[in-house]
Amino acid sequence: MNGELRFPEGFLWGTATAAYQVEGAAQEDGRGPSIWDTFAKTPGKVLNGDTGDVACDHYHRYPEDVRLMKELGMQAYRFSIAWPRIFPEKGRYNPKGTDFYKRLVDTLHQHGILPVATIYHWDLPQWIQDEGGWANRRSVDYFVEYANTLFRELGDVVPLWITHNEPWCVSFLSHWLGQHAPGHRDLREALQVAHHVLLSHGRTVQAYREAGLSGRIGITLNLTVVDAASEDPADLRAAQISDGNANRWFLDPIFRGSYPADMVEIYTEQAGPFDFVHADDLDIIRRPIDFLGVNYYTRSVVRAGEDGMPKPVPPAGPVTDMGWEVHPESLYRLLTRLRREYTGLPLYITENGAAYPDRVVDGRVDDPERIAYLRDHFAAAHRFIQEGGNLQGYFVWSFMDNFEWAFGYSKRFGLVYVDYATQTRIPKASALWYRDVIAANGIR
Ligand SMILES: N#[N+]C[C@@H]1[C@@H](O)[C@H](O)[C@@H](O)[C@@H]2O[C@H]12
């Protein structure tokens, strides 16, 4: 790549984390248990039996972390709010929970860093799960009450709100594939969960408008590009189905007010009638948002299984420590598709990054692969912008190494290395490189 690629004036450069992955303080100041506390303590669910009990101790070390963000030139910080801190039990609001986020947001403002709050990043209060979780339509009302509480307490100091992080993971990964909390394996339940999460999104957008706040609200979807392994019609259809599950199942309701017909036919056959979809639900889900958050990590390649359903094909090219193919051109393809087929709204890359087996050598962490990964993905984003794409910001996942869900602490996504034994933070070479990218508002 020759020459410098400069981003538009005002382009927002930041990093992202999530409450259960970084905060620790799992029982502090009235926090109640979440489904991830339960899941992580269930033998065999998380590698090495790791939990988020301590994590990066961000709950106590946020002043140091925010100072480091400032030193690294970060302009924005996307964090999530832990619902079980705010409503630890049914019907009981915990002001101490909100107070932590007020302290965090105030510290961010003091350092000139824009707070971006994700309302839900997977840590459902266990008391709601005990009532059926997201599969129970009542969860929608609980979510709106929680969101309204946040808008009341933080609405005037948080300018960007994200209702949900990755509804696909909340529904299919957690209730069909069983890999995330609560670890269920039931397609019909996953479809109900997806619907109620989307409905809670729409209801919350409505509540935000009614609150008369001056910020902006959107949703973050994990999206990908699905390629067929061959031009064989069976493989092409398998790719279409995989795209329907990964992308269109969420994009269509939000931007078109309907579920994709081809997938409704398949899922009705596999999981029964959609009697959990009420008459005006889709009109609520499609409430206009101000921006779309896109989490992109990799593309997928699929072939048709014997049943015609998509089966993953192992990556042929370079992969990260997660085994995910490094495929920056698919970020450009994804963004271009979103603009062509769904929306001209502002887009933010709310997560993009890579795990690599980082090591501390003489007090330093050299991570050239991560620098190359980020550079190539920034270049793909820049190409989209150059062609008129409305991309307004980029949040690298993650600010620091953290609890990587079922992988525990075995995968390091951070720009900043965390020594979990001492809680020492060490900016990796990629953090210093990113600092220079932000300062130049571009890449060389
Ligand atoms: N795996 N992985 C890394 C990263 C995960 O740590 C985030 O919590 C999710 O939002 C999204 O899956 C992406």
The ligand as an SDF file (V2000), in Angstrom:
LIG
                    3D

 13 14  0  0  0  0  0  0  0  0999 V2000
  -14.5060  -13.5480   19.9920 N   0  0  0  0  0  0  0  0  0  0  0  0
  -14.2370  -12.5490   20.1270 N   0  0  0  0  0  0  0  0  0  0  0  0
  -13.8300  -11.2280   20.3060 C   0  0  0  0  0  0  0  0  0  0  0  0
  -15.0340  -10.2900   20.5780 C   0  0  0  0  0  0  0  0  0  0  0  0
  -15.6710  -10.5570   21.9440 C   0  0  0  0  0  0  0  0  0  0  0  0
  -14.6840  -10.4790   22.9610 O   0  0  0  0  0  0  0  0  0  0  0  0
  -16.7220   -9.4710   22.1330 C   0  0  0  0  0  0  0  0  0  0  0  0
  -17.2640   -9.4980   23.4470 O   0  0  0  0  0  0  0  0  0  0  0  0
  -17.8720   -9.6780   21.1500 C   0  0  0  0  0  0  0  0  0  0  0  0
  -18.6230   -8.4720   21.1110 O   0  0  0  0  0  0  0  0  0  0  0  0
  -17.3950  -10.0700   19.7490 C   0  0  0  0  0  0  0  0  0  0  0  0
  -16.9960  -11.3750   19.5720 O   0  0  0  0  0  0  0  0  0  0  0  0
  -16.0690  -10.4530   19.4840 C   0  0  0  0  0  0  0  0  0  0  0  0
  1  2  3  0
  2  3  1  0
  3  4  1  0
  4  5  1  0
  4 13  1  0
  5  6  1  0
  5  7  1  0
  7  8  1  0
  7  9  1  0
  9 10  1  0
  9 11  1  0
 11 12  1  0
 11 13  1  0
 12 13  1  0
M  CHG  1   2   1
M  END
$$$$
